[in-house]
Amino acid sequence: MAQKINPGNKHQAFEALKIPSFPIFVATFVLTMMADNVEHVISYWVAFQKFKSPTLGGFAVISHWLPFLLFSVGVGALNDRFDSRRLIQIGGTLFALVSLGWGYFFVTDTLTIPWAMALLVLHGIAGVFWMTSSQVLLYDIVGVEKLASAVRLNATARYFGVLVGPGVGSLIMSTLGPSNGIFLNAALYLPLLIWLIKAPTPHRSKRLEQSSTRRVNGLTDIWQTIVAVKKIPTLGVMILLSGAASFFVGSSYQAQMPGFATDLGNIEPGFAYSMLLAADAAGALFAGITLEAGFRFTKVTPSAAMGFALAWAVALGSFAMTRNYPMALVCLFAAGFCELSFSSMNQTIVQMKAPDAIRGKVLGLFGMSSAGLRLFSGIFVGLIGSKIGIHLSMAGATTVFFVVTLGLIYLNRPQRQEQH
C-alpha cells in the first residue's frame, strides 16, 4: 500500500542523521556525485583539446540523459525484485571502469571519437543504475517516519556534490594532470562499493516480500507503472510536475550561463560566470539546511511543492530578463532555494505515495520524468535561443512551465481528488 503523508509529527532537525547508517549513505552519495563531476571536468577538457568537436560535446549531453529516459523504469523494476545494494554496486563499478578507461586512453594517447562516445554511453548507464537504485535504498534505510528528512538531506548532498565537484576536478587536474587525476577519480568510488557489501537495510525485507515474484518486462513495465500511478492522482501530478520542470527548463540554463554572464556587462566574464553558478547552488544549499533545521514556511504537501515550482519559474524568468548583475545573483539564489524546496517536497511525496510492491518502478518512472526528460530542455533554451536569443527563450520556457504548473494545480484541486 502507498504510505500516507503525516505532517503532524513534530519536526526534529536533521532527524534522519540519527539513523546510524544514513550519514554513511549521504557521505558515499556526496563522494560519488563529486567523482561523477570530477570525471566530467577531466574527460571533457581532454576530449575538447584533442578533437575540438561541438558534436562530441552535444553527444555528451545526450548520452548523459538518454539512458535515464530509456532505462529508469527497467532499473526500477529490477529494484523491485533484487537487492538495491547490488544494483548500485553495478553502477559504481561501471563508473570506476569508465574512469579507468579514460585513463588508459589518456596514457596511451589512443583516444578516438568512437571510444569517447562509448565511454560516455557507459557513464550514462552507470548513472541510471546508481541514481535510481539509490532512491530505493534511501527508503530501505530510513523507512517512512524519517523519509522527508532523508530526502531533503540527500537533495542537499547532491547539490553540494555538484557545487564542489568541478572545483575539485580542476584542482586534481592542475596538480596531478589528467591521466593521474582520472585514475585517482576511479578510486573515489571504492568507499561506496565497499560499504554496500553489508550496508544495513532494515526496511528492505518487507518491500521485497511483496515484489520479489514480479518479473521485469521491459517497455511493458513503463505502461503498467503509468496505469498504476493513474490510480493515485497525487502521485501522478507530482511525477508530471517533475517531468514538466525537466522538459521545459531542466538544467539547460546552466549550460547557457557563459552567455548570460557575458551579456550582464561591465564584469569580467569568468568571474561573473562562476558567481552566477555559485549563487544558484548556494540558494539550494541554504534551502536544504534551513528547511531541515526547522525553518519552514509550509508543510510537505502537493500544493506547497507546486507553489515553490511557480516561484522557481518566476525567479528564473526574472533572471533571464534582468541586465543588472546584483539582481541576477538575487534571482539565481532565489531560484536555487525554490528548486531544492519543490524538488525535495516532490520526491518526498512520491516516496510516501509509492506502493511498496512497485516502489522501484514508480521511482524509476519518477527518475525517467525528472532526469530523462532533461534531454529535451536544450531545445527550448538552446536551439530556440540560437534564433531569438537566450534571454527570450529562457523567459519563454519558464512561462510555459508556469502555465503547465497552474494546470497541474487545477488537476490536483480537492474536488477532482474526491472524484477518484
Legacy VTK file of the C-alpha trace (Angstrom):
# vtk DataFile Version 3.0
C-alpha trace
ASCII
DATASET POLYDATA
POINTS 420 float
0.000 0.000 0.000
1.005 3.617 -0.531
2.089 5.432 2.598
0.090 8.419 3.792
1.800 11.741 4.319
1.689 12.537 8.001
2.726 16.156 8.554
1.502 16.113 12.131
4.653 14.693 13.671
6.797 17.276 15.424
9.801 18.213 13.320
13.233 17.321 14.651
16.233 18.963 12.999
18.373 16.568 10.944
16.459 13.599 12.371
17.488 11.216 9.557
21.110 11.600 10.635
20.199 9.796 13.870
19.842 6.567 11.892
23.361 5.059 12.153
23.760 4.048 8.510
22.235 7.161 6.923
25.248 9.503 7.432
27.399 6.924 5.638
24.821 6.744 2.841
24.956 10.534 2.459
28.763 10.610 2.601
29.136 7.991 -0.134
26.430 9.756 -2.175
28.346 13.065 -2.000
31.635 11.336 -2.849
30.079 9.564 -5.841
28.358 12.728 -7.071
31.652 14.598 -6.714
33.546 11.853 -8.581
30.919 11.989 -11.332
31.578 15.714 -11.792
35.367 15.339 -11.494
35.259 12.856 -14.370
33.239 15.305 -16.462
35.758 18.087 -15.852
38.792 15.984 -16.796
37.348 13.936 -19.654
35.516 16.846 -21.303
38.637 19.024 -21.144
40.928 16.380 -22.682
38.360 15.433 -25.339
37.824 19.085 -26.264
41.569 19.748 -26.512
42.066 16.676 -28.688
39.067 16.844 -31.033
37.635 20.409 -30.820
34.302 18.741 -31.696
30.999 20.501 -30.849
29.253 17.318 -31.993
31.001 15.300 -29.308
30.005 17.939 -26.749
26.388 17.598 -27.808
26.632 13.815 -27.699
27.936 14.064 -24.126
24.685 15.750 -23.064
22.517 13.232 -24.954
24.414 10.216 -23.610
24.080 11.556 -20.061
20.272 11.916 -20.043
19.009 9.462 -22.685
19.731 6.353 -20.558
17.529 7.829 -17.810
14.726 8.232 -20.336
15.070 4.698 -21.704
16.108 2.579 -18.738
14.949 4.220 -15.469
11.732 2.198 -15.174
13.536 -1.016 -16.123
16.181 -0.457 -13.459
13.399 0.434 -11.026
11.723 -2.882 -11.828
14.993 -4.668 -11.057
14.949 -2.971 -7.651
11.516 -4.485 -7.016
12.998 -7.943 -7.440
16.647 -7.732 -6.421
18.786 -6.132 -3.726
19.229 -2.407 -4.447
22.710 -2.507 -2.928
23.923 -4.864 -5.645
22.385 -2.749 -8.393
24.114 0.350 -7.018
27.378 -1.610 -6.983
26.856 -2.335 -10.679
26.523 1.395 -11.303
29.526 2.245 -9.136
31.669 -0.410 -10.828
30.716 0.955 -14.263
31.614 4.469 -13.088
35.055 3.267 -11.959
35.646 1.288 -15.157
34.775 4.339 -17.265
37.322 6.448 -15.346
39.924 3.707 -15.800
39.037 3.581 -19.498
39.597 7.328 -19.896
42.899 6.916 -18.048
44.062 4.140 -20.376
43.352 6.200 -23.475
44.992 9.283 -21.956
48.193 7.394 -21.078
48.441 5.609 -24.444
47.212 8.655 -26.404
44.852 6.399 -28.376
41.546 8.119 -27.649
39.242 8.296 -30.656
35.781 9.814 -31.011
34.047 6.382 -31.195
35.793 5.247 -27.988
34.936 8.543 -26.298
31.287 8.061 -27.275
31.322 4.500 -25.922
32.689 5.678 -22.563
30.103 8.471 -22.395
27.280 5.971 -23.014
28.594 3.627 -20.302
28.798 6.577 -17.921
25.150 7.421 -18.608
24.059 3.816 -17.995
26.067 3.767 -14.749
24.190 6.888 -13.661
20.814 5.176 -14.089
21.843 2.156 -12.021
23.298 4.342 -9.285
20.736 7.160 -9.060
17.522 5.165 -9.469
18.614 2.402 -7.102
19.881 4.930 -4.532
16.371 6.357 -4.192
15.030 2.882 -3.398
17.878 2.209 -0.976
17.118 5.506 0.753
13.683 4.168 1.694
15.117 0.780 2.677
17.455 2.505 5.145
15.191 5.106 6.800
11.632 3.844 6.295
8.604 6.130 6.396
8.908 8.158 9.596
12.165 9.936 8.738
11.789 9.835 4.965
11.089 13.565 4.467
14.224 14.493 6.412
16.282 11.926 4.495
15.084 13.174 1.098
15.919 16.800 1.987
19.371 15.885 3.256
20.033 13.713 0.220
18.967 16.512 -2.140
21.221 18.935 -0.265
24.086 16.461 -0.544
23.503 16.210 -4.297
23.800 19.979 -4.698
26.899 20.005 -2.522
28.498 17.358 -4.737
27.593 19.325 -7.861
28.962 22.517 -6.278
32.354 21.175 -5.177
32.856 18.572 -7.927
34.013 20.920 -10.718
36.363 22.757 -8.350
37.865 19.518 -7.064
38.187 18.254 -10.636
40.038 21.381 -11.720
42.339 21.133 -8.688
43.107 17.450 -9.301
43.764 18.036 -12.999
46.046 21.033 -12.353
48.086 19.258 -9.663
48.204 15.640 -10.862
47.478 16.034 -14.555
44.591 14.455 -16.489
45.939 10.880 -16.515
46.817 10.578 -12.828
43.749 12.616 -11.910
41.314 10.311 -13.697
42.926 7.228 -12.106
42.542 8.842 -8.679
38.927 9.555 -9.542
38.293 5.841 -10.120
39.363 5.216 -6.515
36.745 7.659 -5.215
34.036 5.070 -5.964
35.617 2.454 -3.686
34.025 3.658 -0.387
30.564 3.271 -1.947
31.324 -0.199 -3.317
32.842 -1.442 -0.039
30.156 -0.017 2.281
27.357 -1.525 0.211
28.649 -5.059 0.802
26.951 -5.159 4.205
25.069 -1.841 4.394
22.134 -2.250 6.835
18.699 -2.025 5.190
16.125 -2.657 7.945
13.099 -1.835 5.777
14.085 -3.855 2.700
12.679 -7.281 3.585
9.020 -6.259 3.709
9.240 -4.457 0.373
10.911 -7.397 -1.363
8.402 -9.866 0.078
5.637 -8.064 -1.818
7.517 -7.627 -5.069
10.050 -10.443 -5.440
7.770 -12.535 -7.672
7.288 -9.749 -10.189
9.098 -10.078 -13.493
10.970 -7.406 -15.411
9.018 -6.823 -18.640
10.938 -4.084 -20.430
8.740 -1.480 -22.122
5.613 -3.118 -20.720
6.736 -2.024 -17.258
6.514 1.630 -18.262
2.877 1.353 -19.338
1.902 -0.792 -16.358
3.514 1.697 -13.981
1.731 4.618 -15.634
-1.591 2.759 -15.259
-0.853 2.111 -11.573
0.143 5.735 -10.985
-3.099 6.993 -12.568
-4.988 5.338 -9.711
-3.143 7.593 -7.216
-3.824 11.108 -8.612
-1.444 12.997 -6.309
1.391 10.660 -7.268
0.696 11.237 -10.958
0.579 15.016 -10.529
3.931 15.059 -8.728
5.591 12.963 -11.438
4.104 15.237 -14.107
5.400 18.286 -12.228
8.951 16.928 -12.173
8.664 15.991 -15.842
7.440 19.438 -16.861
10.280 21.115 -14.956
12.812 18.879 -16.696
11.222 19.028 -20.157
10.837 22.803 -20.400
13.689 24.106 -18.223
15.845 21.348 -16.715
19.436 22.448 -16.202
19.702 23.965 -19.681
20.115 27.473 -18.292
23.351 26.365 -16.601
24.780 25.359 -19.981
23.911 28.856 -21.260
25.385 30.595 -18.208
28.501 31.867 -20.034
26.208 33.735 -22.423
24.171 35.227 -19.586
27.382 36.241 -17.792
28.751 37.982 -20.881
25.503 39.873 -21.502
25.424 41.310 -17.979
28.324 43.589 -18.956
30.944 45.587 -17.045
32.071 42.434 -15.191
34.901 40.102 -16.057
33.060 37.177 -17.739
34.930 34.371 -15.968
34.245 35.824 -12.526
30.637 36.623 -13.419
30.106 33.070 -14.684
31.497 31.478 -11.514
29.460 33.721 -9.224
26.213 33.047 -11.100
26.683 29.280 -10.782
27.634 29.693 -7.134
24.533 31.796 -6.393
22.225 29.090 -7.753
23.971 26.331 -5.787
24.191 28.476 -2.635
20.433 29.077 -2.711
19.829 25.339 -2.898
22.238 24.609 -0.051
20.652 27.339 2.076
17.216 25.842 1.437
18.334 22.357 2.385
19.975 23.456 5.627
17.270 25.876 6.779
14.353 23.602 5.887
15.976 20.657 7.623
16.769 22.804 10.666
13.045 23.528 11.016
12.785 26.997 9.458
9.974 26.185 7.086
7.131 28.185 5.645
4.759 25.341 4.890
4.153 21.620 5.329
5.112 18.998 2.768
2.051 18.988 0.528
1.462 18.883 -3.254
0.165 22.467 -3.137
3.320 23.656 -1.392
5.533 21.822 -3.898
3.695 23.403 -6.822
3.815 26.809 -5.130
7.605 26.600 -4.885
7.674 25.418 -8.518
5.785 28.566 -9.571
8.218 30.692 -7.574
11.136 28.879 -9.248
9.724 29.744 -12.675
9.284 33.402 -11.681
12.834 33.620 -10.280
14.412 32.080 -13.384
12.252 34.153 -15.711
13.286 37.313 -13.852
16.940 36.281 -14.077
16.592 35.755 -17.815
15.247 39.268 -18.376
17.356 41.336 -15.981
20.534 43.082 -17.136
21.514 44.056 -13.593
24.248 41.812 -12.176
23.357 42.069 -8.442
19.704 41.403 -9.303
20.759 38.385 -11.374
22.577 36.960 -8.345
19.498 37.504 -6.155
17.234 35.828 -8.725
19.510 32.791 -9.032
19.828 32.453 -5.260
16.017 32.501 -5.035
15.792 30.010 -7.921
18.169 27.614 -6.174
16.202 27.915 -2.938
12.873 27.261 -4.663
14.202 24.422 -6.819
15.522 22.408 -3.893
12.346 23.130 -1.918
9.917 21.942 -4.574
12.066 19.056 -5.802
12.655 17.643 -2.298
8.946 18.004 -1.442
8.084 16.401 -4.767
10.325 13.410 -4.174
9.133 13.027 -0.583
5.521 12.843 -1.714
6.388 10.362 -4.471
8.235 8.188 -1.945
5.324 8.365 0.503
2.657 7.595 -2.086
4.523 4.859 -3.979
3.096 1.379 -3.231
5.762 -0.904 -1.764
5.013 -3.655 -4.291
6.068 -1.428 -7.217
8.213 1.133 -5.377
11.194 0.597 -7.673
9.102 1.018 -10.832
7.433 4.172 -9.512
10.764 5.710 -8.524
12.091 4.634 -11.914
9.208 6.447 -13.610
9.973 9.458 -11.432
13.633 9.275 -12.497
12.608 8.926 -16.139
10.478 12.050 -15.743
12.795 14.181 -13.593
16.097 13.246 -15.273
15.367 11.641 -18.645
13.184 14.481 -19.921
16.053 16.935 -19.361
17.225 15.688 -22.735
14.603 17.928 -24.364
15.118 21.103 -22.337
18.009 22.111 -24.581
15.522 22.552 -27.416
13.671 25.325 -25.597
16.600 27.243 -24.169
19.410 26.207 -26.530
18.115 25.719 -30.077
15.324 28.280 -29.844
17.764 30.587 -28.049
20.040 30.492 -31.097
17.173 32.027 -33.092
15.589 34.522 -30.694
18.297 34.897 -28.036
18.835 33.001 -24.796
17.095 35.659 -22.691
13.783 35.410 -24.544
13.971 31.627 -24.909
14.648 31.204 -21.182
11.802 33.558 -20.275
9.530 31.697 -22.690
10.447 28.280 -21.260
9.767 29.391 -17.687
6.472 30.971 -18.761
5.311 27.722 -20.374
6.323 25.788 -17.274
4.449 28.314 -15.092
1.257 27.785 -17.138
1.637 23.984 -17.068
2.082 24.083 -13.282
-1.122 26.116 -12.953
-2.831 23.349 -14.925
-1.457 20.736 -12.526
-2.740 22.773 -9.579
-6.171 22.645 -11.233
-5.908 18.875 -11.679
-4.878 18.451 -8.055
-7.708 20.509 -6.554
-9.684 18.693 -3.820
-12.878 18.285 -5.852
-11.080 16.262 -8.551
-9.201 14.193 -5.996
-12.506 13.212 -4.371
-13.838 12.036 -7.733
-11.090 9.405 -7.897
LINES 1 421
420 0 1 2 3 4 5 6 7 8 9 10 11 12 13 14 15 16 17 18 19 20 21 22 23 24 25 26 27 28 29 30 31 32 33 34 35 36 37 38 39 40 41 42 43 44 45 46 47 48 49 50 51 52 53 54 55 56 57 58 59 60 61 62 63 64 65 66 67 68 69 70 71 72 73 74 75 76 77 78 79 80 81 82 83 84 85 86 87 88 89 90 91 92 93 94 95 96 97 98 99 100 101 102 103 104 105 106 107 108 109 110 111 112 113 114 115 116 117 118 119 120 121 122 123 124 125 126 127 128 129 130 131 132 133 134 135 136 137 138 139 140 141 142 143 144 145 146 147 148 149 150 151 152 153 154 155 156 157 158 159 160 161 162 163 164 165 166 167 168 169 170 171 172 173 174 175 176 177 178 179 180 181 182 183 184 185 186 187 188 189 190 191 192 193 194 195 196 197 198 199 200 201 202 203 204 205 206 207 208 209 210 211 212 213 214 215 216 217 218 219 220 221 222 223 224 225 226 227 228 229 230 231 232 233 234 235 236 237 238 239 240 241 242 243 244 245 246 247 248 249 250 251 252 253 254 255 256 257 258 259 260 261 262 263 264 265 266 267 268 269 270 271 272 273 274 275 276 277 278 279 280 281 282 283 284 285 286 287 288 289 290 291 292 293 294 295 296 297 298 299 300 301 302 303 304 305 306 307 308 309 310 311 312 313 314 315 316 317 318 319 320 321 322 323 324 325 326 327 328 329 330 331 332 333 334 335 336 337 338 339 340 341 342 343 344 345 346 347 348 349 350 351 352 353 354 355 356 357 358 359 360 361 362 363 364 365 366 367 368 369 370 371 372 373 374 375 376 377 378 379 380 381 382 383 384 385 386 387 388 389 390 391 392 393 394 395 396 397 398 399 400 401 402 403 404 405 406 407 408 409 410 411 412 413 414 415 416 417 418 419
